[in-house]
Amino acid sequence: MQVAVVGSGPSGVYTAQSLLQQDAVPGLRVDVLDRLPCPYGLVRYGVAPDHEKIKSLQNNLRAVLEHERVRFFGGVEIGPRALSPGRLLGMYHAVVYCVGAATDRRLGVPGEDLPGSWSATEFVSWYSAHPDVPVRGAGPPDRFVRGVESAVVIGVGNVAVDVARMLARGAAELLPTDIPHEALDVLARSRVREVHMVGRRGPSQARFTTKELRELGSLPDTEILVDPAELALDPAYLDPSGLPAAGRRNVEVLRGWAGRPERGLARRIRLRFFLRPVAVLDAAGRAGGVRFERTLPAGSGSVTGSGTYEDIRGQLVLRSVGYRGVPLDGLPFDGGTGTVPHAAGRVLREGAVSPGEYVAGWIKRGPTGVIGTNRPCAKETALSLLADAPALALRDVPGDPLTALRAAGTEPVEWPGWLAIERAEADLGRSLGRGPVKIPDWPGLLSAARGGAYGTAE
């Protein structure tokens, strides 16, 4: 039996692992397909470069992708201009889509599209060397931080903490990481001295984890500033006894920072709460900050507007208010939830199960949870597929899907090609006097996958 898993991030790899661990179908084989030539999804392209411990999860994912009954095929795009879901299903007994949530939620406020106003994901992709967000060549490579002294980050989740930390971190601290050299050079010349991280609700509803929050307080030459009067607007901050353990820990950390006097350090991160964005300010055709409305608690974690406003000035605005799934042409899609309709992972078309089609990860449940949340989600889908296996195995499919993929005009980057990319990134790092450094562009990745040196023509 041949199964395709579309997406090589944690949800896709955990799905492949669950299919094999159950050992319910002898000889079952899994091909893990990805649009990019590199595996690991957001572990490679979403985890900040200074989070080496989390990035080491790649070693666990690697062990699955190197299983004797698993193959990795990178550079395989599913969609209307490439390989359609219907055609892909004709090559496999079953297909599991683990394509994540590919876009950001928008603020829906005037000025959001001004130059200098970006989604946090674009910034993350830039310093993580995602090939869709070039570090050079498409406009000024330092478009994110050129001329920026103050930045406004809208959101109080872990991604917001990541981008605030990267804006405040010194280049010397990033040198040992795999951040692309071009991004490192830009951040080394950054003049950012103040970062405002702003949430519309109170500290007890903030979505960051305590570990990430504490990390801000350990940044060299950076002070964390919190207004105790603003924190006190939150009843659960005043009495955190009813909060979950994680919320109580966050409150404890914020109490320790509240009311600290400014010490005049080189950089400042200001944590703000109960402020809702109503407009990105226009400063001569560019983002010049954000106008916020003061909010007040309205019970059950909700807030209401107060009718008073505050402008926070900054030359860079990054929104980090969540992700959203996007439709994949050929699959049903619920625009309200940003997910594919399903029953225990089985894709539903007009309310009926579509035989052989499955989903796992964010495209199944929405962009919630942490990396580990994908394990039970993937297992549920895998168990549904394995329960359907006797009927699915009766379908007539090609002997080797790789032959069919090539016949469809696709030339996948197989595992040896990925290993060649790894070697090229190690070579690139050595040439720069660093450890492995990510190759940040499509031509470089494809050249490396085919045995060429980084920087040569595709």
LINRA-V19271 format. One record per helix or strand of 3 or more residues. SS is the DSSP state (2 for helix, 1 for strand). FROM is the first residue (numbers start at 1). TO is the last residue. Records with the same first field share a line. If there is no record, write none. Layout:
SS=FROM-TO + FROM-TO
This chain:
1=2-6 + 29-33 + 70-74 + 94-97 + 117-119 + 150-154 + 194-198 + 222-226 + 267-272 + 275-283 + 286-297 + 303-313 + 316-319 + 346-349 + 352-359
2=10-22 + 42-45 + 52-55 + 57-65 + 85-89 + 120-127 + 158-168 + 171-174 + 181-188 + 203-205 + 210-216 + 228-231 + 235-238 + 240-242 + 245-257 + 362-365 + 373-392 + 401-407 + 415-431 + 442-449
